[in-house]
Amino acid sequence: MDRDGTPTPAFTEFVEVAWPGLYRTASLLLGDHQLAEDLVQDALAKTCVSWRRVREPAAARSYARTVLVNTAASWFRHRSWRREWPTDELPETAVGGDPSDRPAVVAALRTLPPRQRAVVVLRYYEDLSVREVADTLGISEGTVKSQTSHALDRLRVALGDDVVPAPSSGLQRSRP
Amino acid sequence: MTERLTDLMHRAVDDLRVPPAPTQRVVDQGRAVRRARRRGAAGVLAAVVVVAGVGAGATWRGTSEVGPARPDDAGKAVQLSGSGPVLAVGSTVVLDGGDVVARVDGTVRGLLYTSTGVVVRYGAAPERLALVAADGTQRELPTLPAGVVPATDVDLPYLAYAEAGSGSTEVVVVDVRDDSEVARVAVPGTTGSLPAPPRVGLDGDVVYVEGGDDVRAVTWETGEVDQAPQVQDVTTVRGGRTILSQGGTRSVVDVGTGELRGLTIGPSGTLSLSPDGRYAVFGERLVELDTQTPVRLGFRGPVGWSPSDQPFVVDGDRLTTCSPKTGDCVETRLDVPGTGSDAVLRLGGETAGS
């Protein structure tokens, strides 16, 4: 956006290109399509305000993704949101039905606390490294690793060993 | 081990029916946030101040669990009434051009505008901070480490400063509404044991911090750290502009590109930028930087700025406030009880480096 508030052509083009990917990521983070749409719109509006500081177009998607995740985190901190989604409770048994069912994986993600959910989506959907996840969330690499481990333990309960094998039964994902 | 999980997540969303990008709504919302930031700066104080301190032992609350960014907060800033000059004489703070007087427990050392009120630096060793808000309340803020000089942005409810971290300087951003720490970013290549904490400037989502021979731009929402070659004095960055000294002249330039924004002057005299960088003043000349429109003011001398970008000066008991659009000025008499003639005068919105 220019100083007078006029959006640059580069920004409107960026919105068109970035929207689908950010919408999918938001859908995984929130599990609700309407909320995902609202979240991406919020994140891109904030990116719009800071657009003149985005020097490299290639960095814009990363910037918008960081704003998106942090905006989601802000939503999660809201008390009414917590009441709506009691994410701290672990399901007693695996989610019923076929774990390869699409709703099953989204439902399983919703059982995770917000930060664990963000870590899993960024690492295993966005394919970010531990370092990149740490930078995006503003936390240490050690915290990313521990949160990943806890999240995978929970997802194993929800989705079963076939989807998330126990560490001793397979090779650890070793991407740094 | 997690390939199946990755595959499941992709299958869950990759063939989603993605709604069309609401590009116009995004742009409109971005404009609204930007306008709200401007409005948030309009006016700061309008009532008698009540002391409601939290005590000198207070500390900034820790960074919240997930991330530092609360970039929407500025957009929700309450629109405030009153927009007149803020100044201090000794320990007395004069608000809204003289309509309100507040007192703090020590000599005022600086007045910093935020979107939720004025942060008043006062006292010595250790310096203390108070937030005087739009609803007329005064609240003591936690004390900063010795030698730390904070910075604010008139459009934001945040205060930024730098302190020694473990092996490097750390930039800290706190929310003055609830004392929460919203970001802490280590600045690579800096030392954590400087003789004094480096100065910083806060401008939107960037904290500019002195890093020895150069200046770093820390995007506190993301933790990204860049060089800021156009910035010489971090305290002069306002609204994406700064004052650059070069070859015996000084100019207002864009912090990102170095592009000249006007008003090049010689080495002497005071050049001052308004709180949101829209105007610059040198001597009797004021220039609206976007349009390069010059206006002649009816005064000279150290210039303060109201939160809404009105330049003002104080001469004895006379306060002169001017319109930056027309140059028309209004002179009023200041009645500041309980202050001696030798009391230190501080002007709100002063460019610290001027």
Interface residues (C-beta under 8 A of the other chain):
Chain A: M1 R3 D4 G5 P7 F11 T12 V15 E16 W19 P20 Y23 R24 T25 S27 L28 H33 E37 Q41 D42 L44 A45 K46 T47 C48 V49 S50 W51 R52 R53 R55 Y63 T66 V67 V69 N70 T71 A73 S74 F76 R77 P99 S100 R102 V105 V106 L109 P114 R115 A118 V120 V121 Y124 Y125 D127 D135 T136 L137 G138 I139 L152 L155 L159 D162 V163 V164 P165 P167 G170 L171 Q172 R173
Chain B: M1 T2 R4 L5 T6 L8 M9 H10 R11 A12 V13 D14 L16 V18 P19 A21 P22 T23 R25 V26 V27 Q29 G30 R31 A32 V33 R34 R35 R37 T63 S64 E65 V66 G67 P68 A69 R70 P71 D72 A183 G204 D205 V206 T219 E221 T222 G223 G240 G256 D290
